[in-house]
Amino acid sequence: MSDFLVRVTARLSLVLVLCLACLAMALPEARAALKKKQDVQLDETWNPHPDKKDIILPMPSNLSMAFRVVAVPASGYLWSMKVSMGVTDSEPDRSYYDSTYQTVLSAPFSAQDVPASWKASLPDDAEGTYFYYLVAKYEVSRLQWKAVMDENFDASKLNSSDARPMTGVSWYEAVLFTQRYTDWLLENHPESLPSFRDDSRNTGFVRLPTEAEWEYAARGGQNDSTNYRQQDFFTMAEKTDYGDYAVFCEEGTSHTPENVERIGSRLPNPLGLYDTAGNAAEMTLDAFRFSLGGSLQGSAGGFVRKGGSFLSGKEEIMPGRREELAPFLKEGVLRARDLGFRPVISGINTPAGDRPQTLRQEYAAISGQLPRSQDLVPQFAGTPARKKDTQKDALAAATPLEELNRLIEQAPSESIRRNLVSLRTQIEQTNILQARERVARIESLLQNCVMSLEAIRNYRYRRVMIAKQLKEGEKLLQRMKGQPGTKTIQQSMVELEKGHRDAEKATTRTLSAYRGDMQDATRLDEKDVQGALQNLSALYAGKDPYNARMTSNLQIVRRHYASLQTGKRLTDRIVLDDLVASQKKPQK
């Protein structure tokens, strides 16, 4: 071997030795870094991002599950919030899957029903007309699943997958999880579940969410409701994008997720929920029906999957996207490695306590059984007959249905009684439809008032700006004093003066219309008006500048309505002064 080759071989050997030495030194650090990445702390398996608004329910082996309160505005137990679901930008070949449709949503618990531990998490005006359910803050993790479903569970033996969503389970197994978890809570911590006032039997329970419950919460619930008509995703924080909120297959990126990531690995939605978009797709309680003509149609099929997964594209992670999955395939029950779930806590609609009486009163009011101002419980078919009140019987019936009830009681034959009962049912249903239309008209009237204030605000701004332009024009004319271009400026000022007069006339007309609409509102049922105001509050719940102005206008409408109720006059000056004041200080 030549001297040159010997020297080269020696140098290569030295380099190899040094590389191996460096690698040996680096291996412990690499192994430590890998171990640290794989390690998981216990709180990362159930609440990696704690918040004071969280409601924490215990689980077996000293684990917990974090929930968030969902507040649904409604005018009563028999009324619901109308919501538009699905996606506005539906693909043509998917329009019958997930085009927008109208549905209703409410919840079983009032502020009087919930445990004391919930109180701090309710909206500021919780005693108003809100109804509540709880939704899990994260998808159920693998450790939480094992805590409920495994008999020999040991929470001390953690591995890196325990903080990931539980996937690969069937719809039936997810339902079984909710049953077993409820059983455990009732046996060990019954006080943690909501109950019903003066009802010693019924309680809240854990279950899968309905599609409406899931989608309302996934869109941000009471914290972001305006986006139902504006966009298919919830409002994102400034300088963030879909990838900041969802684990999914992003177009234009070389890296695609290979598995679900840990719960809470991205930013939360406006309600404080994590992973409602992407990561693991989620099961709902509902059977799938087609979306046609603004409502759900067709037979009840498989179950509805929502939210998309780490295998989904951007279009599939929209909260309104709807997918049908079969609970069974030919090879057996369906399980998927990208499909998990998050539970809700709900209750029945007909508990004992004072709820039956409240339901009867609400039904009497909207069906026409009683005058709307009368706070009495009507007599229904099948209830014990009232004692005769000769003085009352001598008087005319309070409502047509009250008179019809008397005729039913005095019917000379069973066939006539059945016909009268059928007639009463038809009248009640007609009255209910009319009641709903009445509330919708009231809401439209008050929304017109809100928009009138916005128009007045804009007219005033236009007048102020034109006045500034006229003042600047006068100064310019004084400086020019007959120089070329003076005539053009004068013509412009004539147009500006006309614009100023037009804006002033429009302001006067709109003020008059506003005061008239507010006077009309005072002649309507106060409960209906307050319910409509509540619905509008939810409508303008967004945080963007437009909704902030609408909320400010709505607060003025509330004050003017309350003032008119006390007999005070509402003048143009009061309206204008309140608008000016609302622009000078933030509205509470």
Sequence and secondary structure as in RCSB ss.txt:
>XXXX:A:sequence
MSDFLVRVTARLSLVLVLCLACLAMALPEARAALKKKQDVQLDETWNPHPDKKDIILPMPSNLSMAFRVVAVPAS
GYLWSMKVSMGVTDSEPDRSYYDSTYQTVLSAPFSAQDVPASWKASLPDDAEGTYFYYLVAKYEVSRLQWKAVMD
ENFDASKLNSSDARPMTGVSWYEAVLFTQRYTDWLLENHPESLPSFRDDSRNTGFVRLPTEAEWEYAARGGQNDS
TNYRQQDFFTMAEKTDYGDYAVFCEEGTSHTPENVERIGSRLPNPLGLYDTAGNAAEMTLDAFRFSLGGSLQGSA
GGFVRKGGSFLSGKEEIMPGRREELAPFLKEGVLRARDLGFRPVISGINTPAGDRPQTLRQEYAAISGQLPRSQD
LVPQFAGTPARKKDTQKDALAAATPLEELNRLIEQAPSESIRRNLVSLRTQIEQTNILQARERVARIESLLQNCV
MSLEAIRNYRYRRVMIAKQLKEGEKLLQRMKGQPGTKTIQQSMVELEKGHRDAEKATTRTLSAYRGDMQDATRLD
EKDVQGALQNLSALYAGKDPYNARMTSNLQIVRRHYASLQTGKRLTDRIVLDDLVASQKKPQK
>XXXX:A:secstr
  HHHHHHHHHHHHHHHHHHHHHHHHHHHHHHHHHHHH   GGGGT SS  TT EEEE GGG EEEEEEEEEE S
STT  EEEEESBSS  GGGHHHHB EEEEE  SB TTTS GGGGGGS TTTTSSEEEEEEESS  BHHHHHHHH 
TT  TT   GGGGSB  S  HHHHHHHHHHHHHHHHHH GGGS B TT SS B EEE   HHHHHHHHTTGGGSG
GGGTT SS    TT  GGGT BS  TT S    S   TT S   TTS   SSBSSEEEEEEE  EEETTEEES  
 SEEEES  TT  GGGGSTT  EEE SEETTEE   TTEE   EEE  SS STTHHHHHHHHHHHHHTSS TT  
     TTS      HHHHTS  SSHHHHHHHHHHT SSHHHHHHHHHHHHHHHHHHHHHHHHHHHHHHHHHHHHH
HHHHHHHHHHHHHHHHHHHHHHHHHHHHHHTT TTHHHHHHHHHHHHHHHHHHHHHHHHHHHHHHHHHHHHHTS 
HHHHHHHHHHHHHHT   SHHHHHHHHHHHHHHHHHHHHHTT    HHHHHHHHHHHHHS   
